[in-house]
Amino acid sequence: MICSKCGRNVEPQGAAFCPFCGTPAEVRSAVPGPEAEKWLREAANTVSYPEKEKILLRAREACPDCFEIEWELLFIGQKKKPARGRIDFSMIRSYLLEIWLTPEEFTRAETNQMRSELFENEQLARCRRLSEDPEGMTEKYLYRLCREFIDLFMEGDSRIVRSLFGFRLDRNTDRVLSQHGAGMLIRIRQDAALEPVQKDQLYQAFYRALSEKLEGRTRYLEEALAAP
């Protein structure tokens, strides 16, 4: 069993208080039950982010303090009214990384808000409380965001990887992704508003996600990062 506050294992079973934080033993199962698994399958089979959110919020009511449900909710952003002429991607939390890909498209206030939401949002704090390994969970959170961002907002953007009717026009996608990815990594490294730990976590997560996307072919990426 796992403490509902600090997320650590409570031993022995039936203890009145958590031995780590002293919270009265209101514990949750470490493994999602059949009810939670049913909701998670339904959410996984839904493409629409607003609809996925509705399903997961109903799942939260049915299965309170289920880490796996809260984890999936973590990757749904908060819908906001977009600036005029801008497509709204706010429901996709990985879009927050766009401030390091196209910083010129955002005001300073927008950049500060998106950076803060990436590391300090309420849902992330909720998941950390329920996790057995909060630090490891944060690394997995950033990696998943980075991998999703590369798939959706880099490879899926025809302005970066040119395509026509679904067919790629760029012969060397590795080079294109590496050039844009290196730019993001450099901006992350130079972002003075990030705390050192945040900067290191995000840099490592994005580098790992991009190198895996490139299937280890990081020659162009390393060249771009080393360029003066």
RORODO-841913 format. One record per residue (C-alpha): residue number from 1; residue in one letter; x, y, z. Coordinates in Angstrom, 3 decimals. Layout:
residues N
{rec NUM, 'A', {X, Y, Z}}
...
This chain:
residues 228
{rec 1, 'M', {0.000, 0.000, 0.000}}
{rec 2, 'I', {1.080, 3.580, -0.683}}
{rec 3, 'C', {0.636, 6.699, 1.465}}
{rec 4, 'S', {-1.838, 9.135, -0.121}}
{rec 5, 'K', {0.321, 12.134, 0.844}}
{rec 6, 'C', {4.019, 11.290, 0.404}}
{rec 7, 'G', {3.539, 8.380, -2.011}}
{rec 8, 'R', {5.875, 6.005, -0.169}}
{rec 9, 'N', {5.225, 2.370, 0.708}}
{rec 10, 'V', {3.471, 1.897, 4.059}}
{rec 11, 'E', {4.733, -1.055, 6.075}}
{rec 12, 'P', {3.486, -2.993, 7.905}}
{rec 13, 'Q', {0.116, -3.426, 6.240}}
{rec 14, 'G', {-2.641, -2.030, 8.446}}
{rec 15, 'A', {-0.410, 0.614, 10.045}}
{rec 16, 'A', {-2.347, 3.519, 11.598}}
{rec 17, 'F', {0.110, 6.170, 10.364}}
{rec 18, 'C', {2.595, 6.526, 7.543}}
{rec 19, 'P', {6.064, 5.902, 9.073}}
{rec 20, 'F', {7.634, 8.550, 6.793}}
{rec 21, 'C', {5.358, 11.608, 7.016}}
{rec 22, 'G', {3.015, 10.719, 9.888}}
{rec 23, 'T', {-0.146, 11.031, 7.799}}
{rec 24, 'P', {-3.060, 8.917, 9.093}}
{rec 25, 'A', {-3.186, 5.745, 7.036}}
{rec 26, 'E', {-5.412, 6.642, 4.127}}
{rec 27, 'V', {-3.677, 4.511, 1.559}}
{rec 28, 'R', {-4.218, 3.530, -2.056}}
{rec 29, 'S', {-3.376, 0.364, -3.939}}
{rec 30, 'A', {-0.080, 0.367, -5.856}}
{rec 31, 'V', {-1.757, -1.377, -8.814}}
{rec 32, 'P', {-4.789, 0.059, -10.652}}
{rec 33, 'G', {-7.866, -2.103, -10.285}}
{rec 34, 'P', {-10.210, -3.286, -13.044}}
{rec 35, 'E', {-12.360, -0.148, -12.753}}
{rec 36, 'A', {-9.377, 2.158, -13.291}}
{rec 37, 'E', {-8.062, 0.024, -16.148}}
{rec 38, 'K', {-11.442, 0.287, -17.892}}
{rec 39, 'W', {-11.337, 4.093, -17.763}}
{rec 40, 'L', {-7.715, 4.194, -18.869}}
{rec 41, 'R', {-8.456, 2.022, -21.919}}
{rec 42, 'E', {-11.357, 4.266, -22.882}}
{rec 43, 'A', {-9.186, 7.377, -22.593}}
{rec 44, 'A', {-6.359, 5.761, -24.567}}
{rec 45, 'N', {-8.742, 4.994, -27.433}}
{rec 46, 'T', {-9.901, 8.618, -27.643}}
{rec 47, 'V', {-8.097, 10.988, -30.013}}
{rec 48, 'S', {-9.806, 14.218, -28.939}}
{rec 49, 'Y', {-8.015, 15.865, -26.025}}
{rec 50, 'P', {-11.166, 17.570, -24.636}}
{rec 51, 'E', {-13.028, 14.255, -24.752}}
{rec 52, 'K', {-10.059, 12.428, -23.226}}
{rec 53, 'E', {-10.065, 14.948, -20.374}}
{rec 54, 'K', {-13.781, 14.383, -19.725}}
{rec 55, 'I', {-13.237, 10.622, -19.531}}
{rec 56, 'L', {-10.286, 10.952, -17.166}}
{rec 57, 'L', {-12.125, 13.385, -14.899}}
{rec 58, 'R', {-14.980, 10.894, -14.617}}
{rec 59, 'A', {-12.352, 8.235, -13.914}}
{rec 60, 'R', {-10.933, 10.378, -11.105}}
{rec 61, 'E', {-14.363, 10.510, -9.471}}
{rec 62, 'A', {-14.755, 6.744, -9.742}}
{rec 63, 'C', {-11.183, 5.929, -8.659}}
{rec 64, 'P', {-9.830, 8.714, -6.433}}
{rec 65, 'D', {-6.063, 8.939, -5.871}}
{rec 66, 'C', {-5.256, 6.477, -8.663}}
{rec 67, 'F', {-1.781, 7.433, -9.852}}
{rec 68, 'E', {-2.240, 6.054, -13.355}}
{rec 69, 'I', {-5.353, 8.183, -13.945}}
{rec 70, 'E', {-3.693, 11.302, -12.557}}
{rec 71, 'W', {-0.637, 10.549, -14.711}}
{rec 72, 'E', {-2.695, 10.592, -17.900}}
{rec 73, 'L', {-4.415, 13.808, -16.832}}
{rec 74, 'L', {-0.966, 15.351, -16.463}}
{rec 75, 'F', {-0.496, 15.369, -20.247}}
{rec 76, 'I', {-3.647, 17.348, -20.926}}
{rec 77, 'G', {-3.116, 21.079, -20.832}}
{rec 78, 'Q', {-5.432, 23.901, -19.859}}
{rec 79, 'K', {-7.526, 25.351, -22.669}}
{rec 80, 'K', {-6.846, 29.037, -23.163}}
{rec 81, 'K', {-8.074, 31.645, -25.599}}
{rec 82, 'P', {-5.332, 31.857, -28.244}}
{rec 83, 'A', {-3.937, 35.105, -29.590}}
{rec 84, 'R', {-5.528, 36.307, -32.819}}
{rec 85, 'G', {-4.322, 34.319, -35.795}}
{rec 86, 'R', {-2.809, 31.537, -33.656}}
{rec 87, 'I', {-4.117, 27.971, -33.600}}
{rec 88, 'D', {-5.028, 26.771, -30.116}}
{rec 89, 'F', {-2.836, 23.867, -28.999}}
{rec 90, 'S', {-3.161, 24.606, -25.277}}
{rec 91, 'M', {-4.967, 21.315, -24.546}}
{rec 92, 'I', {-1.772, 19.466, -25.518}}
{rec 93, 'R', {0.621, 20.042, -22.631}}
{rec 94, 'S', {3.731, 19.301, -24.682}}
{rec 95, 'Y', {2.990, 22.486, -26.651}}
{rec 96, 'L', {4.557, 24.340, -23.712}}
{rec 97, 'L', {7.946, 23.393, -25.190}}
{rec 98, 'E', {7.198, 25.582, -28.214}}
{rec 99, 'I', {8.686, 28.575, -26.367}}
{rec 100, 'W', {12.149, 27.083, -26.999}}
{rec 101, 'L', {11.435, 26.223, -30.643}}
{rec 102, 'T', {9.854, 29.488, -31.814}}
{rec 103, 'P', {10.472, 31.993, -28.999}}
{rec 104, 'E', {9.788, 34.915, -31.301}}
{rec 105, 'E', {6.111, 33.937, -31.497}}
{rec 106, 'F', {5.455, 34.554, -27.791}}
{rec 107, 'T', {5.385, 37.618, -25.578}}
{rec 108, 'R', {7.539, 37.691, -22.471}}
{rec 109, 'A', {4.440, 37.205, -20.317}}
{rec 110, 'E', {3.346, 34.184, -22.359}}
{rec 111, 'T', {6.833, 32.691, -22.184}}
{rec 112, 'N', {7.013, 33.125, -18.408}}
{rec 113, 'Q', {3.560, 31.621, -17.935}}
{rec 114, 'M', {4.295, 28.600, -20.144}}
{rec 115, 'R', {7.662, 27.967, -18.511}}
{rec 116, 'S', {6.070, 28.100, -15.073}}
{rec 117, 'E', {3.214, 25.796, -16.087}}
{rec 118, 'L', {5.696, 23.208, -17.346}}
{rec 119, 'F', {7.360, 22.780, -13.955}}
{rec 120, 'E', {4.880, 24.082, -11.384}}
{rec 121, 'N', {1.402, 23.035, -12.488}}
{rec 122, 'E', {-1.049, 21.648, -9.954}}
{rec 123, 'Q', {-1.449, 18.302, -11.726}}
{rec 124, 'L', {2.294, 17.661, -11.635}}
{rec 125, 'A', {2.289, 18.330, -7.889}}
{rec 126, 'R', {-0.629, 15.916, -7.478}}
{rec 127, 'C', {1.231, 13.177, -9.350}}
{rec 128, 'R', {4.387, 13.761, -7.333}}
{rec 129, 'R', {2.407, 13.292, -4.124}}
{rec 130, 'L', {1.005, 9.986, -5.382}}
{rec 131, 'S', {4.246, 8.676, -6.893}}
{rec 132, 'E', {6.551, 6.188, -5.208}}
{rec 133, 'D', {9.503, 7.959, -6.875}}
{rec 134, 'P', {8.703, 11.681, -7.380}}
{rec 135, 'E', {12.066, 12.583, -8.904}}
{rec 136, 'G', {12.066, 9.656, -11.304}}
{rec 137, 'M', {8.469, 10.449, -12.195}}
{rec 138, 'T', {9.415, 14.033, -13.065}}
{rec 139, 'E', {12.113, 12.770, -15.428}}
{rec 140, 'K', {9.598, 10.457, -17.130}}
{rec 141, 'Y', {7.100, 13.334, -17.379}}
{rec 142, 'L', {9.614, 15.580, -19.150}}
{rec 143, 'Y', {10.791, 12.787, -21.450}}
{rec 144, 'R', {7.238, 11.918, -22.513}}
{rec 145, 'L', {6.479, 15.587, -23.180}}
{rec 146, 'C', {9.637, 15.942, -25.257}}
{rec 147, 'R', {8.957, 12.835, -27.300}}
{rec 148, 'E', {5.367, 13.901, -27.949}}
{rec 149, 'F', {6.506, 17.412, -28.876}}
{rec 150, 'I', {8.991, 16.069, -31.424}}
{rec 151, 'D', {6.334, 13.860, -33.005}}
{rec 152, 'L', {3.571, 16.471, -33.105}}
{rec 153, 'F', {5.191, 19.865, -33.348}}
{rec 154, 'M', {8.467, 19.151, -35.129}}
{rec 155, 'E', {8.100, 16.101, -37.359}}
{rec 156, 'G', {4.398, 16.845, -37.780}}
{rec 157, 'D', {4.944, 20.489, -38.760}}
{rec 158, 'S', {5.249, 20.905, -42.527}}
{rec 159, 'R', {7.197, 24.136, -41.965}}
{rec 160, 'I', {9.969, 22.020, -40.406}}
{rec 161, 'V', {9.685, 18.660, -42.157}}
{rec 162, 'R', {8.202, 19.605, -45.518}}
{rec 163, 'S', {5.437, 17.354, -46.761}}
{rec 164, 'L', {2.728, 17.241, -49.409}}
{rec 165, 'F', {-0.388, 15.082, -49.061}}
{rec 166, 'G', {1.367, 13.148, -46.301}}
{rec 167, 'F', {4.554, 12.499, -48.291}}
{rec 168, 'R', {7.808, 13.976, -47.017}}
{rec 169, 'L', {9.660, 16.267, -49.392}}
{rec 170, 'D', {12.849, 16.494, -47.316}}
{rec 171, 'R', {15.297, 13.756, -48.199}}
{rec 172, 'N', {17.222, 14.059, -44.952}}
{rec 173, 'T', {14.771, 14.329, -42.081}}
{rec 174, 'D', {17.574, 13.566, -39.608}}
{rec 175, 'R', {19.403, 16.754, -40.565}}
{rec 176, 'V', {16.253, 18.908, -40.375}}
{rec 177, 'L', {15.163, 17.573, -36.981}}
{rec 178, 'S', {18.725, 17.837, -35.680}}
{rec 179, 'Q', {19.068, 21.481, -36.705}}
{rec 180, 'H', {15.819, 22.544, -35.061}}
{rec 181, 'G', {16.412, 20.281, -32.072}}
{rec 182, 'A', {19.887, 21.704, -31.511}}
{rec 183, 'G', {18.399, 25.186, -31.550}}
{rec 184, 'M', {15.968, 24.165, -28.823}}
{rec 185, 'L', {18.706, 22.566, -26.730}}
{rec 186, 'I', {20.866, 25.672, -26.990}}
{rec 187, 'R', {17.970, 27.919, -25.954}}
{rec 188, 'I', {17.172, 25.630, -23.017}}
{rec 189, 'R', {20.809, 25.750, -21.949}}
{rec 190, 'Q', {20.847, 29.552, -22.200}}
{rec 191, 'D', {17.483, 30.137, -20.486}}
{rec 192, 'A', {18.426, 32.073, -17.352}}
{rec 193, 'A', {14.864, 31.836, -16.009}}
{rec 194, 'L', {15.154, 28.063, -15.561}}
{rec 195, 'E', {16.542, 26.812, -12.274}}
{rec 196, 'P', {19.754, 24.774, -12.727}}
{rec 197, 'V', {17.994, 21.504, -11.868}}
{rec 198, 'Q', {15.117, 22.270, -14.231}}
{rec 199, 'K', {17.517, 23.210, -17.007}}
{rec 200, 'D', {19.489, 19.991, -16.615}}
{rec 201, 'Q', {16.364, 17.810, -16.425}}
{rec 202, 'L', {14.777, 19.381, -19.490}}
{rec 203, 'Y', {17.987, 19.372, -21.530}}
{rec 204, 'Q', {18.643, 15.702, -20.783}}
{rec 205, 'A', {15.029, 14.707, -21.455}}
{rec 206, 'F', {14.902, 16.498, -24.808}}
{rec 207, 'Y', {18.314, 15.235, -25.915}}
{rec 208, 'R', {17.331, 11.662, -25.055}}
{rec 209, 'A', {13.952, 11.952, -26.786}}
{rec 210, 'L', {15.493, 13.425, -29.937}}
{rec 211, 'S', {18.358, 10.933, -30.109}}
{rec 212, 'E', {15.870, 8.063, -29.768}}
{rec 213, 'K', {13.707, 9.630, -32.479}}
{rec 214, 'L', {16.809, 9.719, -34.669}}
{rec 215, 'E', {17.490, 6.072, -33.702}}
{rec 216, 'G', {20.958, 7.018, -32.474}}
{rec 217, 'R', {21.966, 8.885, -35.631}}
{rec 218, 'T', {23.109, 12.002, -33.765}}
{rec 219, 'R', {25.930, 13.123, -36.074}}
{rec 220, 'Y', {24.066, 16.197, -37.359}}
{rec 221, 'L', {22.799, 16.991, -33.875}}
{rec 222, 'E', {26.292, 16.938, -32.370}}
{rec 223, 'E', {27.639, 19.061, -35.242}}
{rec 224, 'A', {24.900, 21.645, -34.739}}
{rec 225, 'L', {25.470, 21.764, -30.980}}
{rec 226, 'A', {29.227, 22.207, -31.466}}
{rec 227, 'A', {28.896, 24.976, -34.067}}
{rec 228, 'P', {30.028, 28.444, -32.854}}
